[in-house]
Amino acid sequence: MDKEQAERMLENLKSREVEEIFVAKQDFMVFREAIVKRDDFKHFRGIAQRGGDVIYRYMDEPRS
């Protein structure tokens, strides 16, 4: 995964084109770099999976 692909995935999630995105352990750092730069960062919820993978969902209300 590259930075542009991560940003595209985040936009698809925000626009509700997809309900969730799966990020494999080896792609996490690239994905994290893209997500923390966003103004709506707190609207994304990451759910850790066994083995280091993460599933992200977009929430209407930002987390605190």
Contacts in CASP RR format, 6 or more apart in sequence:
PFRMAT RR
TARGET T0000
AUTHOR 0000-0000-0000
METHOD contacts of the structure
MODEL  1
MDKEQAERMLENLKSREVEEIFVAKQDFMVFREAIVKRDDFKHFRGIAQR
GGDVIYRYMDEPRS
1 23 0 8 1.000
1 27 0 8 1.000
1 30 0 8 1.000
1 31 0 8 1.000
2 30 0 8 1.000
3 30 0 8 1.000
3 33 0 8 1.000
3 34 0 8 1.000
6 27 0 8 1.000
6 30 0 8 1.000
6 31 0 8 1.000
6 33 0 8 1.000
6 34 0 8 1.000
6 35 0 8 1.000
7 34 0 8 1.000
9 18 0 8 1.000
9 21 0 8 1.000
9 31 0 8 1.000
10 21 0 8 1.000
10 34 0 8 1.000
10 35 0 8 1.000
10 38 0 8 1.000
10 44 0 8 1.000
12 18 0 8 1.000
12 21 0 8 1.000
13 20 0 8 1.000
13 21 0 8 1.000
13 44 0 8 1.000
13 56 0 8 1.000
13 57 0 8 1.000
13 58 0 8 1.000
14 40 0 8 1.000
14 43 0 8 1.000
14 58 0 8 1.000
16 58 0 8 1.000
19 57 0 8 1.000
20 55 0 8 1.000
20 56 0 8 1.000
20 57 0 8 1.000
21 55 0 8 1.000
21 56 0 8 1.000
22 53 0 8 1.000
22 54 0 8 1.000
22 55 0 8 1.000
23 31 0 8 1.000
23 53 0 8 1.000
23 54 0 8 1.000
23 55 0 8 1.000
23 56 0 8 1.000
24 53 0 8 1.000
25 51 0 8 1.000
25 52 0 8 1.000
25 53 0 8 1.000
28 52 0 8 1.000
28 54 0 8 1.000
31 54 0 8 1.000
35 41 0 8 1.000
35 44 0 8 1.000
35 56 0 8 1.000
38 44 0 8 1.000
40 62 0 8 1.000
42 62 0 8 1.000
42 63 0 8 1.000
42 64 0 8 1.000
43 58 0 8 1.000
43 59 0 8 1.000
43 60 0 8 1.000
43 61 0 8 1.000
43 62 0 8 1.000
43 63 0 8 1.000
44 56 0 8 1.000
44 57 0 8 1.000
44 58 0 8 1.000
44 59 0 8 1.000
45 56 0 8 1.000
45 57 0 8 1.000
45 58 0 8 1.000
45 59 0 8 1.000
45 63 0 8 1.000
46 54 0 8 1.000
46 55 0 8 1.000
46 56 0 8 1.000
46 57 0 8 1.000
47 54 0 8 1.000
47 55 0 8 1.000
47 56 0 8 1.000
47 57 0 8 1.000
48 54 0 8 1.000
49 55 0 8 1.000
END
